[in-house]
Structure formats: C-alpha cells, structure tokens
Amino acid sequence: MKFTTVCSASVLALIMAAPLAATTVRAEPAAHARQSPEAPKTYTAAEFFQTRSYGMSSPAGLGFSADGQSILISSDETGVFNAWALPVSGGAPVQLSASTTVATRGLSYFPTDGRVLLAADSGGGGSELTHVYVRELDGTIRDVTPGENVKADLLGWNAARDTFFVTSNLRDPEVFDLYAYDPATYESRLVFQNPGMFIADISPDGRWLAIDKPNTSADSDVYLVDLQGDKEPRLITAHEGAVSYGTYAFTPDSRQLVYGTDQHGEFNQAWTHDLTTGEKAPLIQADWDVQFVSYSPSGRYRVSALNADASTELTLLDTATGQPARLTGLPGGDIGQVRFNADETLIAFTISSDTSPNDVYTADLATGETRRLLTALNPVISEADLVESSVVRYTASDGTMIPGVLYRPRGASAAHPVPAIVFVHGGPGGQSTRGYSPMIQHLVNHGYAVLAANNRGSSGYGKTFFHMDDRAHGEADLQDIVDAGNWLRAQDWVADDQVAVMGGSYGGYMTAAALAFHPEAFEAGVNIFGVTNWVRTLESIPAWWGAQREALFDEMGDPAVDAERHRRISPLFHAANIRRPMLVVQGANDPRVLQVESDELVAAVRANDVPVEYVLFPDEGHGFQRRDNRITAQEAYLKFLDEYVRH
C-alpha cells in the first residue's frame, strides 16, 4: 500500500485497466482555454480554494437515483465534503448530508427508492476509520457498520439489486471480511471470512469473489472463491518469477473475470479469465498501464483507461458495434468517473484539465449530445490566467531519464527569470499527473515555476522504472529530485539561486531528506506531513493495512531487520545537517505519519538555529478534509516561499 499522494490527481487507487489509442475518448483543447497575455491577473489562495471539488458516487455504487432524475455526487460546497443530489435536468444540487467537521461522501443510491449509502470517518477528522451509513428517506443518518476501530467500505450491489456487499474488519482489525446486507432491514451476514488477502470484487450474480494477494512489491496473485461452493480461495495466476496480477472487474454476465498483469511486458495489460473453463485471453494491450476496466449494467458498454504519459486516456466502447461512443460538444481535458443510468441511455461523468477542475456532464448515448451540469472553477478566476502543463524529461546523474510535469509561469524568460519549486509526489510509488491542482496553479499564478518530478520508483512508466528504488529509498530516488533542481537551474528562464523543494507524505519525506542529505541543493523546503523517522513509521503502520504492510516492508525493508538502514535514511537522525529554512505542515490525527514525527524534526532543526515554521492542524489527518485548512496551508506555503526563496 502506498502512502497518500499530494499531487494533481487523486490517490489511493489500485491497479485497473485501459483502451487502445484508436478508441480513445479524449476531448481536444477548447477555444475557451486559450491562454492570456504574459501578465495574468493574480488570485488569492482563498479564491483558488473557493473552487468546488466534485466527485461522483463510488464506482461500486449506483450513481443515478431510482427514478433516474438525480445523480449522486460529493462536493465541498460548504467547506467540508458532503453528499448531494444533482438534478439531471439541471439546476442546483440538493444537499443530502450536513457534516461540518468530517468529510462525508456519497457511495450509492438504493435501487428502488431515494435512500443513499454514505461513507464518513467515524474516528474524527483524518483517522481513516470510515463507516458505511444510510441516509433514510426522512433525512436521518444510520450507521450500518457500527463498532469501535472498525473500517468498512462498499463493495457493490448484486445484479438483482436485493443485496449490497460491504467489506469490514469488525472481526479482526488486520483483515477485511465480506458481509451481505439486506437493503430492507440492514441485517448483515458474514459471507466470507478472509484469510488475510484483499477482497477486490464480487460477481454480479453474487457467486464469485475475486481476492488479490501481494507476495512482494513486484509479485502478486489473484484468487477466486466460489461462495456457493466450498468458499476456499483458488489460485488462478500460478506463475514463476516476479509477476504482478490484480483484479479489475467481473463481466456483467458473471462469466469472466477481467484482471491486470505485467507478465507480458513492462506495463499492465487487461486479460480475461473464463470462470467455467479457466481459459485466459488478452482484452486490452497497450504501451501504457491499463488503469481500470468497468462495464455498464448490461455489458453493452465497456469503460477503460490508460495512464498515458501522466494523462488519463479513457475509452467508452460500445460492445455491440465495436466502436467508441461518440460524444459531441466537449471541452479539452480528461474524461473520468463515468456512471450509467439504469437503462443505459444516459451517462454522467467529469472532465478536468490543467486549467479546469472536475466539471460534471451528462451525455445521451443515443445522440452523443452532452450537457454540462456543474462548473467547478471559481467564477472570479479566468481560466485564461492559468497555465497548461507540459511533460518533460531530464537526465539524472546516472543517465536515467526522469519524466516530470512542468508548469511555467507566464512571462518567465531569460530577461525575467522566476523562482522554481521541485514538487515531489507521495507514495513511495505514486505519480504526479497532468490535471488541475489548486495548490500548484496558485503558486504558478504567483510567479513560481513548478516541476512535478516523477523520480525513479514512480508508477506509470513500466515495472522496471517502478522497482528501481526498492530498498534504496532516500538514495537514488532522492538524487533524481536533486537533479530536477539542477535541471531547473539550467533553464535560462529560472532564477538559479531561487529553487525550493516541496512535497507531501513520501514527498514530504523526500523534502526533509533533501535538506538533510543534500543541504546545499535547495534554498528551502516545504514538508507536508512527511515521514522523518522510518523506524517508528514502519513499526506504527495501522493494523487495518494487514497484508499491505508486508508488501510495503518488501519495498521499504522490514523494520525488524532493516532498522539500521531506515535510521540511515531518516532525516530526523541527521537533522544537524539541515541549514536551509523549512516549513512543516502536519495533521494531529494522522494515522500514517504521526504528529511526533514532525514535532521532533521541528525541534531538532530549530536547535540548529535554522528558520523553521510549523503549521499543525488539530482536525486533520493524512491530508486535508476542510477547505479552511487548505487555504491556511496554501497561504503558509506562499508566505514561506516568498520570504526564503524569492529574492
């Protein structure tokens, strides 16, 4: 399991699947996205974060209401994420949950009435102990997965729509079992007692269960369980050597399992496994990772996506014709989060780009006609004042080519060089991708170039590149970040004495490590809930990580035997080397990077008589749930960088 990333795309996604270039549905750049002259208007952090964030229902849920008149979305309209019903006909969304403290997200409509399944953190902001709730018809909220220290999630509905399935660690904190729920009474029964793997998907007929088992960070398997038989997991991916396998989805007819594998090359391909015969066949093969594969309820449409050089290329394939669905009138950007209505005549989806966050659209599948229902960007911000990114590659010290996503401020030139930031994603195996980031756009809008470096060990560029940092974290991958700073300094439009490093989670670790182990490489660093003591962090992994913990130990090293190396790469134990200013941001409820990590680093660096600023959020965990906190943090980033980097 990777730590949550802080980058331009959402994080915590497991491997999924994709399309062929000939069937890609990717809108071309729109006229309204043309960039403004060299002197754009500047906007405040509050204005950037007054932009709304919109997300669709869970991929496992029902996105359209039973009457087909509403779409279930999640939005931070109020400053905290809540669930909303968005009218298909247009108009303002209707609020379904009213949390003022804890992010609450819409998972699924019920199939026959207006009830809604919700997810919210039961342990306070940031604990990640999510429960599944029902919003009743009268608006009351009911917890259907109660229990202290319980973490639960929706796995999906069966095809008959008379059962929904939930995974929960109620029985054992370290494993997630499968429970079947009666949607009328909310009575549950234990369907499968997990021996310690990952429950990935259940077939629409409710018979087959797919479970994934990580063996190492480079090797994993898929098992099938016959829930109407002996319920014993059966391995379907027997292999030799290190090969990665993972579940994508069952086909709607419950005849095949679609899974991903890198057995046949550098990238994950999508293959099918026949549940009756065991026959395997390729489904989607491409020169990029297949991110996901899903289907409309009847199987008429197949949705898939490629992770194509830091962009998502989505295909909506009409399986009846073998041709992609044709959608008209769309702006440029990546299409995502496709949800179908019950009779498959209408889809809801989002479109985002570097300069535009997720807008919500519908499309008539018969005509291809599209309609935008919600615009996310704060109306006071002109999209023309924002910047498009470009994908660049630079040569690391050892000759390895490192990809990155570059944001160049308008007006940057040899005559007017600008300060710059190397941004490091989380992970350790995350990826910075193209797409809207208010954090990055705000900094670029205020004159900072940003290079979001995908150092070795990043996902999306093949298995060889992904595993180049195994048990070598804080070494070669850190040098890639230093080399990113050197590449920026070599650009004549960058001020070579004004380059900072910044990142969150693993990126926060890399920031602190850069300041500790390469103390002259950057003018300053912004460490956002980053690991500083790997010995303690790896020993304090939450119980509910279960088998994921073993895969992490394989990649990072087991603290029982690798404590010496973990100490060697931990910035806390080398804080005496830090001579450049640092800003540290931390959530008090963070279950992954404990507050004490940041407390101790701040104290150690202050002992060097080095400027350190510390922003602690008492109501946040490993990331930000509240808009006001995002604004506070963003203002702190800019103030700190202006004081210690910009001359």
C-alpha positions as CSV (number, residue, x, y, z in Angstrom):
1,M,0.0,0.0,0.0
2,K,1.4,3.4,-0.9
3,F,1.1,6.4,1.3
4,T,-1.4,9.0,0.1
5,T,0.0,11.3,-2.5
6,V,-0.3,15.0,-2.7
7,C,-0.3,15.7,-6.4
8,S,-2.5,16.8,-9.2
9,A,-4.5,13.6,-9.3
10,S,-6.3,11.7,-6.7
11,V,-4.5,9.0,-4.9
12,L,-5.0,5.5,-3.2
13,A,-6.1,3.8,-6.5
14,L,-5.1,0.2,-7.0
15,I,-4.2,-1.1,-10.5
16,M,-7.0,-1.1,-13.0
17,A,-7.4,-1.2,-16.9
18,A,-7.5,0.6,-20.3
19,P,-8.1,1.2,-24.1
20,L,-6.5,1.2,-27.5
21,A,-5.4,4.6,-28.9
22,A,-7.9,4.2,-31.8
23,T,-10.8,4.2,-29.4
24,T,-9.8,6.9,-27.0
25,V,-12.4,9.5,-26.0
26,R,-10.2,12.5,-25.1
27,A,-11.5,15.9,-26.0
28,E,-9.3,18.2,-27.9
29,P,-8.3,21.6,-26.4
30,A,-11.2,24.1,-26.4
31,A,-11.1,27.7,-27.6
32,H,-12.1,29.0,-24.1
33,A,-8.9,27.5,-22.7
34,R,-6.6,29.8,-24.7
35,Q,-4.0,31.4,-22.5
36,S,-4.0,35.1,-21.7
37,P,-1.2,37.6,-22.4
38,E,2.0,37.4,-20.3
39,A,0.8,39.3,-17.3
40,P,-2.1,37.3,-15.8
41,K,-4.3,38.5,-13.0
42,T,-3.2,37.0,-9.7
43,Y,-5.6,35.4,-7.3
44,T,-5.5,34.6,-3.6
45,A,-5.3,31.2,-2.0
46,A,-8.9,31.6,-0.8
47,E,-10.1,32.4,-4.4
48,F,-8.4,29.2,-5.7
49,F,-9.8,27.1,-3.0
50,Q,-13.3,28.5,-3.3
51,T,-13.2,26.4,-6.5
52,R,-15.6,23.5,-5.9
53,S,-14.4,19.9,-5.9
54,Y,-16.9,17.5,-7.4
55,G,-16.8,13.7,-7.3
56,M,-19.2,11.0,-8.5
57,S,-20.6,8.1,-6.5
58,S,-18.4,5.1,-5.7
59,P,-17.5,3.0,-8.7
60,A,-19.2,0.2,-6.8
61,G,-22.4,2.1,-6.3
62,L,-25.4,3.2,-8.2
63,G,-24.8,6.8,-9.5
64,F,-28.4,7.6,-10.6
65,S,-31.4,7.7,-8.4
66,A,-34.1,5.0,-8.7
67,D,-36.3,7.5,-10.7
68,G,-33.4,8.5,-12.9
69,Q,-33.9,12.2,-12.0
70,S,-30.8,12.7,-9.9
71,I,-27.1,12.0,-9.9
72,L,-25.2,11.3,-6.6
73,I,-22.2,13.5,-6.2
74,S,-19.9,14.6,-3.4
75,S,-18.9,18.3,-3.1
76,D,-17.1,20.6,-0.7
77,E,-19.6,23.3,-1.4
78,T,-19.9,24.0,2.3
79,G,-16.2,23.8,3.0
80,V,-16.4,20.1,4.0
81,F,-17.2,17.3,1.7
82,N,-20.9,16.2,1.8
83,A,-23.2,14.2,-0.4
84,W,-25.5,16.0,-2.8
85,A,-28.3,15.1,-5.3
86,L,-27.7,16.7,-8.7
87,P,-30.8,17.1,-10.9
88,V,-30.3,15.5,-14.3
89,S,-32.4,18.3,-15.8
90,G,-30.1,20.9,-14.5
91,G,-30.3,23.3,-11.5
92,A,-28.7,23.5,-8.1
93,P,-27.8,20.3,-6.3
94,V,-29.7,19.3,-3.2
95,Q,-27.6,18.7,0.0
96,L,-28.1,15.1,1.4
97,S,-25.7,15.2,4.3
98,A,-24.7,18.1,6.5
99,S,-21.4,17.4,8.2
100,T,-19.4,20.4,9.3
101,T,-16.4,18.6,10.5
102,V,-15.9,15.2,8.8
103,A,-15.8,14.5,5.1
104,T,-19.0,12.6,4.1
105,R,-19.2,11.1,0.6
106,G,-22.0,9.6,-1.4
107,L,-21.4,5.9,-2.2
108,S,-24.6,4.8,-3.9
109,Y,-28.3,5.3,-4.3
110,F,-30.6,2.5,-3.4
111,P,-32.1,0.8,-6.4
112,T,-35.8,1.2,-5.6
113,D,-36.2,4.4,-3.6
114,G,-34.4,7.6,-2.6
115,R,-32.2,6.2,0.2
116,V,-28.4,6.8,-0.1
117,L,-25.4,4.9,1.2
118,L,-22.7,7.3,2.6
119,A,-19.2,7.0,3.9
120,A,-17.6,9.1,6.6
121,D,-14.7,8.9,9.0
122,S,-16.1,7.6,12.3
123,G,-13.0,8.3,14.4
124,G,-12.8,12.1,13.8
125,G,-11.2,14.0,11.0
126,G,-8.4,12.1,9.5
127,S,-8.5,8.8,11.4
128,E,-9.4,6.9,8.2
129,L,-11.8,4.6,10.1
130,T,-14.6,5.0,7.6
131,H,-18.1,3.5,8.3
132,V,-20.9,3.0,5.9
133,Y,-24.1,4.9,6.7
134,V,-27.6,5.0,5.2
135,R,-29.4,8.3,4.7
136,E,-33.1,7.4,5.2
137,L,-35.9,8.9,3.3
138,D,-36.6,11.3,6.2
139,G,-33.0,12.5,6.1
140,T,-31.8,10.7,9.3
141,I,-28.4,9.0,9.1
142,R,-27.9,5.5,10.3
143,D,-24.6,3.7,10.8
144,V,-24.9,0.2,9.4
145,T,-21.3,-0.8,10.2
146,P,-21.0,0.2,13.9
147,G,-18.1,-0.6,16.1
148,E,-15.0,0.9,17.6
149,N,-11.9,0.9,15.4
150,V,-14.0,-0.6,12.6
151,K,-13.2,0.3,9.0
152,A,-15.7,-0.6,6.3
153,D,-16.4,0.1,2.7
154,L,-19.0,-0.7,0.0
155,L,-18.0,-3.5,-2.4
156,G,-21.1,-3.3,-4.6
157,W,-24.7,-4.4,-5.3
158,N,-25.6,-7.7,-6.9
159,A,-27.4,-7.7,-10.3
160,A,-30.7,-8.5,-8.7
161,R,-30.3,-5.3,-6.5
162,D,-31.6,-7.2,-3.5
163,T,-28.2,-7.3,-1.7
164,F,-25.4,-4.9,-1.1
165,F,-21.9,-6.1,0.0
166,V,-19.6,-4.5,2.5
167,T,-16.0,-5.2,3.5
168,S,-15.2,-4.7,7.2
169,N,-12.5,-5.5,9.7
170,L,-15.1,-5.9,12.5
171,R,-14.0,-9.5,13.3
172,D,-10.2,-8.9,13.0
173,P,-8.6,-5.5,12.8
174,E,-6.0,-6.8,10.3
175,V,-8.3,-8.3,7.7
176,F,-11.4,-7.3,5.8
177,D,-14.2,-9.9,5.7
178,L,-17.2,-9.8,3.3
179,Y,-20.7,-9.1,4.6
180,A,-24.0,-9.3,2.7
181,Y,-26.7,-6.7,3.7
182,D,-30.4,-6.8,3.3
183,P,-31.4,-3.4,1.9
184,A,-34.8,-3.5,3.6
185,T,-33.7,-4.5,7.2
186,Y,-30.0,-3.7,7.1
187,E,-29.4,-7.1,8.6
188,S,-26.0,-8.5,7.7
189,R,-24.4,-11.9,7.4
190,L,-20.8,-12.9,7.1
191,V,-20.4,-14.2,3.6
192,F,-16.6,-14.8,3.5
193,Q,-14.0,-14.9,6.3
194,N,-10.9,-13.5,4.8
195,P,-7.7,-15.4,5.5
196,G,-5.7,-12.2,5.1
197,M,-5.8,-11.1,1.5
198,F,-7.6,-8.2,-0.4
199,I,-11.2,-8.6,-1.3
200,A,-11.3,-6.9,-4.8
201,D,-14.7,-7.6,-6.4
202,I,-17.8,-9.8,-6.4
203,S,-19.5,-11.1,-9.5
204,P,-23.0,-9.6,-10.3
205,D,-24.7,-12.9,-9.6
206,G,-23.1,-13.0,-6.1
207,R,-21.4,-16.3,-6.6
208,W,-17.7,-15.5,-7.3
209,L,-15.3,-13.4,-5.2
210,A,-12.0,-12.1,-6.5
211,I,-9.3,-11.6,-4.0
212,D,-5.8,-10.3,-4.5
213,K,-2.7,-11.3,-2.6
214,P,0.5,-9.3,-2.6
215,N,3.6,-11.5,-2.2
216,T,6.2,-8.8,-2.7
217,S,6.1,-5.3,-4.1
218,A,6.8,-6.8,-7.5
219,D,4.8,-10.1,-7.2
220,S,1.1,-10.7,-6.6
221,D,-1.7,-13.1,-7.3
222,V,-5.4,-13.3,-7.9
223,Y,-7.6,-16.0,-6.3
224,L,-11.2,-16.9,-7.0
225,V,-13.7,-18.0,-4.3
226,D,-16.9,-19.9,-5.1
227,L,-19.3,-18.5,-2.5
228,Q,-21.8,-21.2,-3.4
229,G,-19.2,-23.9,-3.1
230,D,-16.5,-24.7,-0.5
231,K,-15.5,-21.0,-0.2
232,E,-11.8,-21.9,-0.5
233,P,-9.6,-19.4,-2.4
234,R,-8.3,-21.0,-5.6
235,L,-5.2,-19.5,-7.2
236,I,-5.8,-18.6,-10.9
237,T,-2.5,-16.9,-11.6
238,A,0.1,-19.6,-11.0
239,H,3.4,-18.3,-12.3
240,E,7.2,-18.3,-11.8
241,G,9.3,-15.3,-11.0
242,A,8.0,-11.8,-10.1
243,V,4.8,-11.0,-11.9
244,S,2.1,-8.6,-10.8
245,Y,-1.6,-9.6,-11.0
246,G,-4.6,-7.6,-9.8
247,T,-8.4,-7.6,-10.2
248,Y,-10.2,-5.1,-12.5
249,A,-13.8,-6.3,-12.6
250,F,-16.2,-9.2,-13.4
251,T,-18.1,-9.0,-16.6
252,P,-21.8,-8.2,-16.1
253,D,-22.8,-11.8,-17.2
254,S,-20.7,-13.2,-14.4
255,R,-18.8,-15.4,-16.9
256,Q,-15.4,-13.8,-16.9
257,L,-13.0,-12.0,-14.5
258,V,-11.0,-9.2,-16.0
259,Y,-7.6,-8.9,-14.4
260,G,-4.4,-7.0,-14.9
261,T,-0.9,-8.3,-15.3
262,D,2.6,-7.2,-16.3
263,Q,3.6,-10.7,-17.3
264,H,3.8,-9.8,-20.9
265,G,5.9,-6.6,-20.8
266,E,6.6,-3.5,-18.9
267,F,3.0,-2.4,-18.5
268,N,-0.2,-3.8,-17.0
269,Q,-2.4,-5.3,-19.6
270,A,-6.0,-6.4,-19.2
271,W,-6.8,-10.1,-19.6
272,T,-9.9,-12.2,-19.1
273,H,-10.3,-15.5,-17.2
274,D,-13.3,-17.6,-18.0
275,L,-15.0,-18.7,-14.8
276,T,-16.1,-22.0,-16.3
277,T,-13.2,-23.2,-18.4
278,G,-10.3,-21.2,-16.9
279,E,-9.3,-20.1,-20.4
280,K,-7.4,-16.8,-20.4
281,A,-7.2,-14.3,-23.2
282,P,-5.9,-10.7,-23.8
283,L,-8.5,-7.9,-23.7
284,I,-6.5,-4.7,-23.8
285,Q,-2.9,-4.4,-24.6
286,A,-1.1,-1.1,-24.9
287,D,2.3,0.6,-24.3
288,W,1.0,2.2,-21.1
289,D,-0.6,0.8,-18.0
290,V,-4.2,-0.1,-18.1
291,Q,-5.7,1.8,-15.2
292,F,-9.2,0.3,-15.0
293,V,-11.9,-1.6,-16.8
294,S,-15.6,-1.4,-15.9
295,Y,-18.9,-2.1,-17.6
296,S,-22.4,-0.7,-17.9
297,P,-25.0,-2.8,-16.0
298,S,-25.9,-4.9,-19.1
299,G,-22.4,-5.0,-20.5
300,R,-23.4,-3.0,-23.6
301,Y,-20.6,-0.5,-22.8
302,R,-17.1,-1.1,-21.6
303,V,-15.2,1.8,-19.9
304,S,-11.4,1.6,-19.7
305,A,-8.5,3.9,-19.3
306,L,-4.8,4.2,-20.0
307,N,-2.2,6.0,-17.9
308,A,-0.6,7.6,-20.9
309,D,2.4,9.7,-20.0
310,A,0.8,11.3,-17.0
311,S,-2.6,11.7,-18.6
312,T,-5.7,9.5,-18.4
313,E,-7.0,8.4,-21.8
314,L,-10.5,7.0,-21.4
315,T,-12.4,4.7,-23.8
316,L,-16.2,4.3,-23.8
317,L,-16.6,1.3,-26.1
318,D,-20.0,0.2,-27.5
319,T,-19.5,-3.6,-27.4
320,A,-22.5,-4.1,-29.8
321,T,-20.7,-2.2,-32.6
322,G,-17.1,-2.5,-31.5
323,Q,-16.8,1.3,-31.9
324,P,-16.3,4.0,-29.3
325,A,-19.3,6.1,-28.3
326,R,-19.3,9.5,-30.0
327,L,-19.7,12.4,-27.7
328,T,-20.1,16.0,-29.0
329,G,-19.5,19.5,-27.7
330,L,-16.9,18.7,-25.1
331,P,-14.1,21.0,-24.0
332,G,-10.5,19.8,-23.8
333,G,-9.5,17.5,-20.9
334,D,-9.6,14.1,-19.4
335,I,-12.9,12.3,-19.1
336,G,-13.4,10.3,-15.9
337,Q,-15.8,8.9,-13.3
338,V,-18.4,7.6,-15.8
339,R,-21.7,6.4,-14.3
340,F,-24.6,4.9,-16.2
341,N,-28.3,5.3,-15.5
342,A,-30.4,2.1,-15.2
343,D,-31.4,1.7,-18.9
344,E,-28.0,2.8,-20.2
345,T,-29.4,5.7,-22.2
346,L,-27.5,8.4,-20.2
347,I,-24.1,8.7,-18.6
348,A,-22.8,11.2,-16.1
349,F,-19.1,11.9,-16.0
350,T,-16.5,14.5,-15.2
351,I,-14.0,16.4,-17.3
352,S,-10.9,18.0,-16.0
353,S,-7.7,19.6,-17.4
354,D,-4.7,21.6,-16.1
355,T,-6.8,24.8,-16.0
356,S,-10.2,23.4,-15.1
357,P,-11.1,21.1,-12.2
358,N,-13.8,18.4,-12.4
359,D,-16.9,19.7,-14.2
360,V,-19.9,17.4,-14.2
361,Y,-21.5,16.5,-17.5
362,T,-24.2,14.2,-18.9
363,A,-24.3,12.6,-22.3
364,D,-27.2,11.0,-24.2
365,L,-25.7,7.7,-25.6
366,A,-28.1,7.6,-28.5
367,T,-27.3,11.0,-29.9
368,G,-23.9,11.8,-28.3
369,E,-25.3,15.1,-27.1
370,T,-23.6,16.4,-23.9
371,R,-24.6,18.9,-21.3
372,R,-22.5,20.5,-18.5
373,L,-24.4,20.5,-15.2
374,L,-21.8,22.0,-12.9
375,T,-18.8,24.2,-13.3
376,A,-16.2,23.8,-10.6
377,L,-13.8,26.7,-11.2
378,N,-14.4,29.7,-9.0
379,P,-16.1,32.2,-11.4
380,V,-13.8,35.0,-10.2
381,I,-10.9,33.1,-11.8
382,S,-10.4,33.4,-15.5
383,E,-9.2,30.1,-16.9
384,A,-7.1,32.1,-19.4
385,D,-5.0,33.3,-16.4
386,L,-4.0,29.7,-15.6
387,V,-1.3,27.7,-17.3
388,E,-1.2,24.4,-19.2
389,S,1.5,22.0,-18.1
390,S,3.9,20.1,-20.4
391,V,5.5,16.7,-20.0
392,V,9.3,17.0,-19.9
393,R,12.2,14.6,-19.3
394,Y,15.6,15.2,-17.8
395,T,18.7,13.1,-17.4
396,A,19.6,12.0,-13.9
397,S,23.2,11.8,-12.7
398,D,23.4,8.1,-13.6
399,G,21.9,8.7,-17.1
400,T,18.4,7.5,-16.3
401,M,15.7,9.6,-18.0
402,I,13.3,11.0,-15.5
403,P,9.8,12.3,-16.5
404,G,8.0,15.2,-15.0
405,V,5.2,17.6,-15.4
406,L,6.3,21.2,-15.8
407,Y,4.3,24.4,-15.1
408,R,5.9,27.5,-16.5
409,P,4.6,30.9,-15.3
410,R,3.5,33.4,-17.9
411,G,6.2,35.9,-18.5
412,A,9.1,33.7,-17.4
413,S,12.1,34.5,-19.7
414,A,15.8,34.9,-19.7
415,A,15.2,38.6,-19.1
416,H,12.8,37.9,-16.3
417,P,13.8,34.6,-14.6
418,V,11.4,33.2,-12.0
419,P,11.8,31.2,-8.8
420,A,11.1,27.5,-9.0
421,I,9.9,24.5,-7.0
422,V,10.6,20.8,-7.4
423,F,7.4,19.1,-6.3
424,V,7.7,15.5,-5.1
425,H,4.6,13.3,-5.1
426,G,3.6,10.8,-2.3
427,G,3.9,7.1,-2.5
428,P,6.6,6.0,-2.3
429,G,5.3,4.7,-5.7
430,G,2.8,7.5,-6.6
431,Q,2.8,9.6,-9.7
432,S,2.3,13.3,-10.5
433,T,0.0,13.6,-13.4
434,R,-1.5,16.3,-15.5
435,G,-4.7,17.8,-14.3
436,Y,-6.0,20.6,-12.1
437,S,-4.2,21.3,-8.9
438,P,-5.2,24.5,-7.0
439,M,-2.0,24.2,-4.9
440,I,0.2,24.2,-8.0
441,Q,-1.8,26.7,-10.0
442,H,-1.8,29.2,-7.1
443,L,2.0,29.0,-6.8
444,V,2.4,29.3,-10.6
445,N,-0.1,32.2,-10.7
446,H,2.2,34.0,-8.1
447,G,5.3,33.5,-10.3
448,Y,6.8,30.1,-9.3
449,A,7.7,27.5,-11.8
450,V,6.8,24.0,-10.7
451,L,8.4,20.8,-11.9
452,A,6.4,17.8,-10.5
453,A,9.1,15.2,-10.8
454,N,8.3,11.5,-11.3
455,N,11.5,10.2,-9.8
456,R,12.5,6.5,-10.2
457,G,10.1,4.4,-8.3
458,S,7.1,6.3,-9.6
459,S,4.2,4.3,-11.1
460,G,3.1,4.7,-14.7
461,Y,6.4,4.2,-16.5
462,G,6.8,0.5,-16.5
463,K,7.7,-2.1,-13.9
464,T,11.5,-1.7,-14.3
465,F,11.3,2.0,-13.5
466,F,8.8,1.4,-10.7
467,H,11.1,-1.0,-8.9
468,M,14.4,0.9,-9.4
469,D,14.1,2.3,-5.8
470,D,13.2,-0.8,-4.0
471,R,15.0,-0.9,-0.7
472,A,17.0,2.1,-1.9
473,H,14.6,4.9,-0.9
474,G,16.2,8.1,0.1
475,E,19.2,7.4,-2.2
476,A,18.9,7.2,-6.0
477,D,15.3,8.5,-6.0
478,L,16.4,11.4,-3.8
479,Q,19.3,12.1,-6.3
480,D,16.6,12.4,-9.0
481,I,15.0,15.2,-7.0
482,V,18.3,17.0,-6.6
483,D,18.9,16.5,-10.4
484,A,15.4,18.0,-11.0
485,G,16.6,21.1,-9.2
486,N,19.8,21.2,-11.3
487,W,17.7,20.9,-14.5
488,L,15.5,23.8,-13.4
489,R,18.6,26.0,-12.7
490,A,19.9,25.2,-16.2
491,Q,16.8,26.8,-17.8
492,D,17.6,30.4,-18.7
493,W,14.1,31.5,-17.5
494,V,14.6,30.1,-14.0
495,A,16.5,32.1,-11.3
496,D,19.3,29.7,-10.4
497,D,19.6,30.8,-6.8
498,Q,15.8,30.6,-6.1
499,V,14.9,26.9,-6.2
500,A,12.9,25.1,-3.5
501,V,11.7,21.5,-2.9
502,M,8.2,20.7,-1.7
503,G,6.0,17.6,-1.2
504,G,3.5,15.7,0.9
505,S,3.6,12.3,2.6
506,Y,6.5,10.4,0.9
507,G,7.2,13.7,-0.9
508,G,7.4,15.4,2.5
509,Y,10.0,12.8,3.5
510,M,11.9,13.5,0.3
511,T,11.8,17.2,1.1
512,A,13.2,16.8,4.6
513,A,15.8,14.2,3.2
514,A,16.9,16.6,0.5
515,L,17.6,19.3,3.2
516,A,19.4,16.8,5.5
517,F,21.4,14.8,3.0
518,H,22.0,17.5,0.3
519,P,22.0,20.6,2.5
520,E,23.1,23.0,-0.3
521,A,20.8,21.7,-3.1
522,F,17.8,23.8,-2.4
523,E,17.1,27.3,-0.9
524,A,14.3,26.0,1.3
525,G,11.8,23.1,1.7
526,V,8.1,22.6,2.4
527,N,7.5,19.3,4.2
528,I,3.8,18.4,4.2
529,F,3.1,15.5,6.7
530,G,6.3,13.8,5.7
531,V,8.0,10.8,7.3
532,T,11.0,11.8,9.3
533,N,11.7,8.6,11.2
534,W,11.3,5.4,9.1
535,V,12.0,3.2,12.1
536,R,9.0,4.4,14.0
537,T,6.7,4.9,11.0
538,L,7.1,1.3,9.7
539,E,6.6,0.0,13.2
540,S,3.4,2.0,13.7
541,I,1.5,1.1,10.4
542,P,-2.2,0.8,11.3
543,A,-3.5,-2.8,11.9
544,W,-6.0,-2.5,9.1
545,W,-3.3,-2.3,6.5
546,G,-3.0,-6.1,7.0
547,A,-1.3,-7.8,4.1
548,Q,-0.5,-4.5,2.5
549,R,2.0,-4.0,5.3
550,E,4.0,-7.0,4.1
551,A,4.3,-5.6,0.6
552,L,5.4,-2.2,2.0
553,F,8.0,-4.0,4.1
554,D,9.2,-5.8,1.0
555,E,9.7,-2.5,-0.8
556,M,10.9,-0.4,2.1
557,G,12.5,-3.1,4.2
558,D,11.3,-4.8,7.4
559,P,11.9,-2.7,10.5
560,A,12.8,-5.9,12.3
561,V,15.9,-6.5,10.2
562,D,16.5,-3.2,8.3
563,A,16.3,-0.7,11.2
564,E,19.9,0.4,10.6
565,R,19.2,1.4,7.0
566,H,16.0,3.0,8.0
567,R,17.8,5.1,10.5
568,R,20.4,6.0,7.9
569,I,17.8,7.4,5.5
570,S,15.7,9.1,8.2
571,P,16.1,12.9,8.2
572,L,15.4,13.1,12.0
573,F,18.6,11.4,12.8
574,H,20.6,13.7,10.5
575,A,18.8,16.9,11.3
576,A,22.0,18.5,12.4
577,N,22.9,18.8,8.7
578,I,19.9,20.9,7.9
579,R,20.9,24.5,7.2
580,R,18.2,25.8,4.9
581,P,14.7,27.0,6.1
582,M,11.9,24.6,6.3
583,L,8.1,24.8,6.6
584,V,6.4,21.7,8.2
585,V,2.7,21.0,7.9
586,Q,1.1,18.3,10.0
587,G,-2.3,16.9,10.9
588,A,-2.7,15.9,14.6
589,N,-4.9,12.9,13.7
590,D,-2.6,11.5,11.0
591,P,-2.6,7.6,11.5
592,R,0.2,7.2,8.9
593,V,2.7,9.9,9.8
594,L,2.3,10.5,13.5
595,Q,2.5,14.1,14.8
596,V,5.5,13.2,16.9
597,E,7.4,12.8,13.6
598,S,7.0,16.5,12.8
599,D,7.3,17.6,16.4
600,E,10.7,16.1,16.8
601,L,12.1,17.3,13.4
602,V,11.0,20.8,14.1
603,A,12.7,20.8,17.5
604,A,15.9,19.3,16.0
605,V,16.1,21.8,13.2
606,R,15.4,24.8,15.5
607,A,18.3,23.6,17.6
608,N,20.5,24.4,14.5
609,D,19.3,28.0,14.7
610,V,17.7,27.5,11.3
611,P,14.3,29.1,10.5
612,V,11.5,26.6,10.8
613,E,7.8,27.3,10.6
614,Y,5.3,24.7,11.9
615,V,1.6,24.6,11.0
616,L,-0.3,22.0,12.9
617,F,-4.0,21.2,12.2
618,P,-5.8,19.7,15.2
619,D,-8.7,18.4,13.0
620,E,-6.9,16.9,10.0
621,G,-5.2,13.5,9.3
622,H,-3.1,12.5,6.3
623,G,-4.4,15.2,4.0
624,F,-7.0,17.9,4.1
625,Q,-10.7,17.5,4.6
626,R,-11.6,21.1,5.3
627,R,-11.4,24.0,2.8
628,D,-10.4,26.5,5.5
629,N,-7.4,24.4,6.4
630,R,-6.4,24.0,2.8
631,I,-6.5,27.8,2.5
632,T,-4.5,28.3,5.7
633,A,-1.8,25.8,4.4
634,Q,-1.7,27.4,1.0
635,E,-1.2,30.8,2.4
636,A,1.6,29.5,4.6
637,Y,3.3,27.9,1.5
638,L,3.4,31.1,-0.4
639,K,4.4,33.3,2.5
640,F,7.2,31.0,3.4
641,L,8.5,30.7,-0.2
642,D,8.3,34.5,-0.7
643,E,10.3,35.0,2.4
644,Y,13.0,32.4,2.0
645,V,13.2,31.7,-1.8
646,R,12.2,34.7,-3.8
647,H,14.7,37.5,-3.9
